[in-house]
Each structure stands twice: as structure tokens, then as C-alpha cells.
């Protein structure tokens, strides 16, 4: 894909292609329903960008996990819902990657590939492309803690939570205050977001990656998840 449409759906969010009616129809999730098992995530809708990342639920050491395998492909699992950040401002999850993408410049379009990403997004207007998204990434070259605009559009800001080979093959626990991250990256503190997604991708640079996800949830407190 190329031109204007590709950067919009790639970087802002999969539901940018949906109709305005669908966008407005999302409902608020009750706090009790904000924990997503690997099976829940597997049942989310899929948006393909270039080929299709393979998503499947596996069991390893007695734990069910969502496995995402990208072989020079890119597709995302996404959930379109309005989530109240005043009640549940923290997003938490566990992730693990099999390796990183060596030698990429992740600030360029040709290097916009990550072994693992978790997205949150909010609508800022009625038009489908009026969306701001925060992309939490397991970076290959950008240092942990750094942020930068997506190479396709500044409406998507990336934040590296893990970086390089230091924790490859290990579980990493994450917990983020979404409102604080929006304040840092966009200068606003939203009361809600309109959805979330995750993916593993390697289409721009023609690379492979496998990632595992579990314990994805929104919460009222910043307690990190108990990773495997």
C-alpha cells in the first residue's frame, strides 16, 4: 500500500477505515470487563496491512499466551471501544520477543517495524483520520524511554518501553498511565480513549519476528502485572 491511505491506517489505527457510523457506535466498557485474556484478544478483529501476521493462542508452562508471528508481514488485532481513563487510567500487560530487528532506523518509513507493539488511540474529530495514537513499542535501536513521531504521520507518537537485546527471551511487565503519556506526547490529558490494538510486524524492512502477550488489562492503580 502507498500514498496517503497507507500511513493513515498503518500509524493512526486500524479502525480509521471504518465508516463514521461504526466509529460513533462504540460503547463504554465496564471496569470489570477490562481484563483481556489471550483468547479474548485472538477474537478481536484483524486489520491487514501487508500480508497477515499469524496470531494464535498457545499454552506454555501451564500459561495461555497470545503468540504473534510476523514473517515480513503486518497485521494488527484491535478492539474498538470507549474506555474511561478517569476510572481506569493505567494500561498493563506482559510481553516477550524472540529477537529484534537489527540495523533499522526506526525514525524512517523503511524502518517502521517492531517485534511487538501495543497501541491506544482516541478520536479528535468526526473524520476517520482525526485520531491520535500512542504506540508503545519494543524497539530495536531507539533507546528505552525515548519517543519520536511515526515516520508516516505526527498523529502517531512512538514510545520505546524496551530496547535492544538486553531482555530478548525474557518477560517484561509494563504499566502505563495513558493520560500522562498523552500529556507528554500530545500536550493533552484525555478523559477516554476509543480503542486499543497490538501487533508484531516486519513488512517495511522485510524482517521476521515473534512476540508473546498476556495479562493485558486496564486498572485504577499502577500495580504491574504478575508476568510468567
Secondary structure, DSSP 4 states (H G I P E B T S, - for coil): --HHHHHIIIII-GGGGS-HHHHHT--BPPGGG-EE-HHHHHTSEEEEEES--EEEEEEETTEEEEEEEEES-EEEEEEEEEEETTT--EEEEEEEES---TT--TTSGGG---SEEEEEEEE-SSSTT-EEEEEEEEESSSPTT-EEE-SS-TTEEEEEEEETTTTTTS-EEEEEEHHHHHHHHHS---SEEEEEEEEEE-TTTT-EEEEEEEEEEEESS-PPP---
